[in-house]
């Protein structure tokens, strides 16, 4: 029993009925909408021996149990490679999983799941080059009108943006949204371009033009609202940023780490600028305290922001202890934590304690390798912003001037860059 899809790929154990639900799950994941878990569960219920349905669900959660379910059923080398990649992912070996998915996509460039899963791992490991090249290798095999073509364009757009190829990134991102307005990843790729180019007004217009398309049933909507908040933040429009926080970003107080990261990220930026965010930290910190620390260094740093903001000393100590334990594990997060995550989390704690010189000392050595613990340039910008603010507050005039000049060069049209330059200049006169 097997089905071939529109690209000629074989799906062992599938019937037409089960494959229909699987195809729906793939489309939902490509747009970041709906309930891909529910759709793939329906596929598995219809066809318990449907190999790629089990693999798909495993990718969504990194579940070893789904790998074990699919392993004896995998009938083709492509499916066997997917099962192996899932096993590495479940074991926390993200880089090895990404390599196997790379090999799958090289041989089968129309394997949309291999491309998207690999792309997401590249994002979580901060591998900008592979964000671009993994998709770029496959793109010549894709044509307009193919199912999921918009998702390939959207992923290519994001990879180009992370490599600084902004004009082509925006072009492909807009093409993807024109094809599929509900493609939240492509929507966010264009927002990233505008963020990096300090085109705040363009960004606000882009995000507000058709919000129903990228918010309806979207599990990426909080992150895209965060991008809108960033544009307002850079313009100094703190009331608008806080209104977005209180509404679509964290009004529902999600306990999903992805959403809590965005909530911490915008509040911390406002906190650095001296904005009083009131009791917002307490609710966010309470949810972070319930989350598992030490699993992903990028999340840990954002958890510490909330704990510092809320003055939660005991959970902060527990978080640091979890990181100490994580660094002794035999997985990729041990390196993420050791290289970047732990020193950054310590730096955020030091900032909260008013030890700004220590914050500077901890952050300066990790700036050039911050990509190793994942995220995008826009997300990791908080590392530089924390360093600049710490230099200003510590009274290190020379460093503050140097960092402000550096930022003004990188983002010459940013009102925030201008503000930091003025503050650094004022500091040097005192």
Secondary structure by P-SEA (a helix, b strand, c coil): cccccccccccccccaaaaaaaaaaaaaaaaccccaaaaaaaaaaacccaaaaaaaaaaacccaaaaaaaccccccaaaaaaaaaaaaaaacaaaaaaaaaaaaaaacccaaaaaaaaaaaaaaacccccccaaaaaacccccccccaaaaaaaaaaaaaaaacccaaaaaaaaaaaaacccaaaaaaaaaaaaaaacaaaaaaaaaacccccccccccaaaaaaaaaaaaaaaacaaaaaaaaaaccccccccccaaaaaaaaaaaaaaaaacccccaaaaaaaaaaaaccccccaaaaaaaaaaaaaaccaaaaaaaaaaaaaaaacccaaaaaaaccaaaaaaaaaaaaacaaaaaaaaccccccccccccccccccaaaaaaaaaaaaaacaaaaaaaaaaaaaaaccccaaaaaaaaaaaaaaac
